[in-house]
């Protein structure tokens, strides 16, 4: 084959350029890594006009730090790799920040942009090349949608889920194809007989009449020359809730038959584009999914399958035309978060009762679905009942999780999938539009079937957030407690944080406020929380009131809310700021926090508030609601004052600083006995909550902490707290000189404790300290999950610094309790991985710290009686040491 000289030279030149760049990059001592746009790696379908870019500096040199950066953005990847940025060249910015907001020419919709960041280190040396990341814009503006919202001709009570299809032809060479799909309800997308992507339960749940999400998929590889078919299967989700429970989701005013809007945008090699949009020309029919409820289960009649329904050659003459309808809201925006996936497959053991009854055990409690492979006669009805417990006779017990279900009849059993077999040699069923909380699955059939252990597997489903934390100690119980905590946290992350994955699936604000630090220490969850904060803004009433569950159909404005629950509007964006150094979530919610705090102020003129639920599910003692709610009210005012200062709102900063002081003074005047150092009657929650939230006067803090330690000792070093008290107690002890007592409480093996659950078989956290309780006994709740954060904060001592957030400056305050031989704790933040590792060796304490590039750390050295601290051969004479990037080792002799 003849290659023209010009083309040959161009190819040789490009190869030489790439070779030289690769060589230069390899020789660099430092470079940018973990490039993300809007906190995601190479995302598709962004609507942000000014997306955020973030990166990490990778540099093994001691004291390594970034002194400047330059961001290049272009639509040409080769140009960016070569050091050009016609869309944006930030020029060199003298800064150590690793988060920047786009500031170039206006971004266009449906466009792929490439970007890189160049760095300068502390010696002012600059990187000569770097990895190229990319992002792609989506609709950007609502007028860019071409398709119409469509549904079928059935009403909200009709149960079978609808199929939709559209056939089209292509003849030109395709460069790219993107499917943009918005839905009221849930959807699965198919192209030419194949399901698109590995997402589950898209789009995420929102307040449907105020905001709807669309999802972008790259379908380039699925489009073929000639005839093509797009297929959509629609599910109810939370939009058309047909099951009935105490929260009245079936009465939601937005309820309607599920609908969707789709644009398939194809770009051809000749530069032209074609959009195949949803409309009345689409055909619709009923699917084999004869019932689906996000709350209860899914029913499937395999006899109704229509093989090839999503292929071009399928005969759809019996199908009817779709019907157009209005969009559920005027606000259709991109879904920008880590999606829900089947993250882990779990095999099961099996017990056979007879040839129509089998019970499978996954060995652990999960949120997700089961997949059954079975052979049976046509018409055989197979039921899969999912539960967390077994009766003494070995059958599945639902009595701890179906208490809030109010079925109208027996056609929709709780957490029980129903499958009618078609008679094929082998059939496989897995729900499309449902998930459950379970460990056991009881399979019963109307006619004999033969099953083996491998016939059923479970899938642990959750928002697929990356892991960023780890902990390993010499005590297996402690390691297992964190594992159980993380399992419960993930089991309750489905595009929004929930309380439990079985009984409710509600976005209880109190549970999420408790778990925010636990989640962020272990997982990269900012995208989920940003979406949920937008839900808060949608749900807040003009007077500032928020509901206790978010999103909601309207339930929760009159019960369950109050500062002890709905302070999520302040606590969550503040923690995102601390952990990520990203002020955008806080800025987005600033006006909402003001409205919320102003409302509490208006109904609580004395500075004390009685609005709230109080210390929910206590062991035995209940503290006054006014005491605990006022602690949260104070925390809100403090956060608001700090945010005001951060954003330069001088008047607000003065106003809310004064309000915080008013609350603190009123609180201490009523509840603090300065002579004894006791708050109220001296219960664990009454002492620990003021310590944790900062209401205790400095001059008396030591006495209050000592009283807390005495109270815990009097309670046998066991917990006597509810939801709010457990958030505070371990931290209040550790941060005030009683880490050994906090550890003793945390590592207890007897009732009531986290360890009590674990030694009794728990693989997730429970809703009640009492395993035998008659009420509040879900076996997969996150509300008692603060212990996960405490393990990072106390044993590892890893904390963000509000003055240099995003772990730019790390506060290391480890508490190496002697009852524990070793703790090795890591957290990967915006600058990289912080490691805090201590161990006892021959009676001596050793401590190893790793600080990532572009970060510093202040280490508060533990006090070990009768020893001195050495760093190498040199003694350390100060109680705190500030260090730069690198590895640092200390030994107590």
C-alpha positions, 0 to 999 in steps of 0.5 A, a space after each residue: 500500500 502506497 503512503 504519501 510522503 506527507 502522511 508518512 512524515 506526519 505519522 513519524 512526527 506524531 510518533 516521535 512527539 508521543 515517544 518524547 512526551 512519554 519519555 519526559 513524563 516517565 522521567 518526571 519526579 512529580 505529576 498530576 494524577 486522579 484527574 476528575 471533572 465534577 468529582 467523577 473520572 471522565 464523565 459523560 453528559 454534564 450540564 455544568 456551565 463551569 465544571 470543577 476540575 480536581 487532581 492530586 500531585 504525585 511526588 515521592 520527594 520529602 516535603 513535596 508540594 505544589 506551588 502553581 498549576 496550569 489547566 489546558 482545555 480543548 476539543 482536540 486531545 492531541 492539542 492538549 497533549 501538546 500543551 495547547 488549550 484554545 477553550 481555556 488556558 488558565 495560565 500559571 496560577 501560583 497556588 497549591 490548590 488542587 481544585 479549580 473551576 473552569 473559566 474559559 469560553 462558554 461550553 457547548 452542549 454535546 461536546 467532548 472536551 479534553 483537559 490536563 493540568 501542569 504543575 510546578 513543585 516547591 523548586 519551581 520545576 514544571 511538569 512537561 506533560 501529563 495524562 489527559 482527561 476528558 468530559 462531555 457535556 450533555 443537554 446544557 439547556 432544556 430547549 436542546 431536547 428533541 424528543 417528547 415525553 411519552 407513555 402508554 395508554 394505561 393508568 396509575 393502577 395498571 400493573 404490568 410494566 410497558 415496553 417501548 421501541 423504535 426502529 431506524 436505519 443508518 447508512 453513514 459511518 458513525 463517529 459517536 452515538 449518545 443516548 440521553 434518557 430522562 424518566 419519571 419512574 425507572 428505565 432500562 435501555 436496550 439497543 439491538 438486543 443488548 441492555 445498555 450499561 451496568 447501571 441499576 435503578 436509573 434515574 435516581 429518586 427526586 421530588 418529581 414535580 420539581 426536578 427530574 434527572 437524565 442519564 447519558 450512555 455511550 452507545 456507539 459500539 451498539 449502533 450498526 449499519 442498516 436497521 437498528 432498534 432502541 428499546 425501553 422498559 419502564 418501571 414505577 420506582 418512587 414515581 408511581 408507588 402502587 404499594 401501600 405503607 404508612 408514608 402514603 407514597 401511593 397518594 403522592 400528587 405527582 403520581 402517574 403512569 411512568 414516562 420517559 424522554 429520549 434523544 439518541 444523538 448520532 454523529 457521523 464521519 461527514 460531520 452531520 448529526 442525527 437525533 432519533 427522539 421519543 415521540 408518538 411514532 414509538 410503539 408500545 406493548 406490555 412486558 413480562 414484568 407484570 408488577 413492580 414496586 421499589 418498596 415490596 418486590 417484582 412479579 414476572 410472567 415468563 410466558 409473556 416474554 417477547 423474544 427480540 422485542 428490542 431488535 430491528 427485525 421484530 414484528 411489532 404490528 400488534 403493538 400500539 403507538 405511544 402517547 405523548 404527555 407533559 414533562 413531570 417538571 420543567 427542570 430536567 438536569 443531568 444525573 452526575 453521580 456514581 451510579 447504583 450497580 450490582 457491585 458484588 456477587 455472593 454465593 449461598 448455602 442451601 437447605 432443602 425442606 422438600 421439592 417445593 421449599 428451599 431456603 438459601 443463606 448468603 451468610 451476610 446481610 445485604 441490600 440488593 437482589 437475588 438471581 434464581 436459575 430454575 427449571 420447571 413446568 410452564 405455569 409453575 409459580 415460584 416465590 422468593 421471600 427475602 428476609 433478615 431472620 429465620 424462625 426456629 423452624 428454619 423458614 424466613 421471618 419477615 416480622 421485624 421488617 414488614 411492620 409499616 406495610 399496609 397491603 390492601 390484599 395478598 397480591 403484593 407480598 412484602 419482599 417476595 418476588 413472584 415468577 411464573 415459569 414459561 417451561 424453557 429448559 432453564 430460566 433465570 430471573 432477577 428483578 429489574 426495578 426493585 431491591 431488598 434488604 436480606 440474608 435469607 431467601 425462601 424459595 417455594 413453588 407450586 409444583 416440584 422444582 430441583 434446586 442446588 446451592 448454585 441455583 441462587 446468588 445474591 447481588 450486593 447493590 448500592 451506589 458504587 462509590 470508590 473506597 477511600 479508607 481502611 483500618 486494620 487493628 490487632 483486634 478482630 472484633 474492631 475490624 469486624 465492627 468497621 466492616 459491619 458499619 461499612 456494609 450498613 452504610 453501603 446498604 443504605 446508599 441508593 442515590 440518596 442515604 436511607 435508613 434501612 434497605 427493607 422496611 422503609 428505604 426512606 431518606 431519614 435525615 437524622 440517620 444521614 447526619 449521624 453517618 456523614 463522617 463515617 461515610 466520607 472517611 471510608 468512601 468517596 461519596 460527594 456526588 451522592 450528597 450533592 444530589 441529596 442536598 439538591 433534594 433538600 433545596 427542592 423540599 424546603 418550604 418558604 418558611 425554612 422547614 424541611 421534612 424528616 425524610 428527603 425526598 418525600 411525597 409530602 410526609 414528614 413536615 409535621 413529625 420527625 423533623 427538627 434540628 436533631 434531624 434536619 440539620 443535614 442542611 448545614 452539617 452535610 455541606 460543612 462536612 463536604 467542605 472539610 473533607 474535600 475542600 470544596 465550598 460549592 455545596 456549602 455555597 449552594 445551600 447557604 441561603 437554605 441554611 439561613 432560612 432554616 436557622 432563621 426559622 428555628 430562631 423565630 420559634 425559639 426566642 430564648 435560644 433553647 428549642 424543643 423542636 425535635 425527636 430527641 435521643 431516638 431508641 435509647 438503651 434505657 435513659 432518655 435525655 430532654 429533647 430541648 437539651 439535644 435539639 439545642 445542641 444541634 441548633 447551636 451547631 447550625 448557627 456555628 456552621 452558618 457563621 463560619 460559612 458567612 465568613 468564608 463567603 465574605 458575608 460580614 453582617 451575617 457572620 456577626 449576626 450568627 456568631 451572636 446567635 450562637 453565643 446566645 444559644 450557648 449562654 441560654 443552654 449553659 444557664 439552664 442545664 449546666 451546674 458549674 459547681 458540679 460540672 454536670 449537665 442536667 441529671 448527668 446522663 451519658 447523652 446529657 454530658 457527651 452532647 454538649 462536649 461534642 458540639 462545643 457548648 461547654 465553657 473551656 474552663 469547665 470542660 475537664 470537669 464535665 469530661 471527668 464526670 462523663 468518664 465516671 458516669 460511663 464507669 458507673 454504667 459498667 463501661 456500657 452505652 446508655 445512649 440513643 441515636 444522638 448520644 452515640 454520635 457524641 459519646 466516644 468522641 467526647 471521651 477520646 477528645 477530652 483525655 479518656 480514649 482508653 474508656 472510649 475504647 473499652 466502651 467501643 470494644 465491649 462484647 456484652 449488651 449493649 454494644 456494637 460488639 454485642 451485635 457482632 459476637 451474636 452474628 451481625 454482619 451489619 449494624 442493627 436498629 436497636 441495641 436489644 437484639 430481642 426487642 419487639 420494635 425497632 429491630 431492623 438488622 441493617 440500619 446505619 443510625 448507630 454508625 458513628 463508631 465507623 468515623 470514631 475509629 478513624 478519628 480516635 484510633 487513627 487520629 486523622 482529622 481535617 483542618 477547617 482552616 485548610 480543608 480537604 486534608 491540605 493540612 491534616 490534624 493527626 491526634 491518634 490515641 494508642 490505647 494499651 488494650 489494643 496492640 496495633 492500629 493501621 489507618 488510612 484515608 485517601 483525601 484530595 491530596 492523596 493517602 494519609 497513613 497513621 500507623 501505631 503499634 506496641 513493640 516490647 512495651 514501646 510505642 512506635 508511630 509511623 505517619 505518611 503525609 501525601 504530597 502537597 499536604 502538611 500535618 500537625 501531629 499531637 504526640 500521645 503521652 506515654 508515662 515514663 517515656 520520651 519521644 524520639 524522631 530518629 536519634 533526636 528527642 522531641 520536646 514539644 507536644 505537637 510536631 508539624 511535618 510536610 509530605 513524606 514518611 515520619 517515624 516516632 518511637 517512645 523510649 
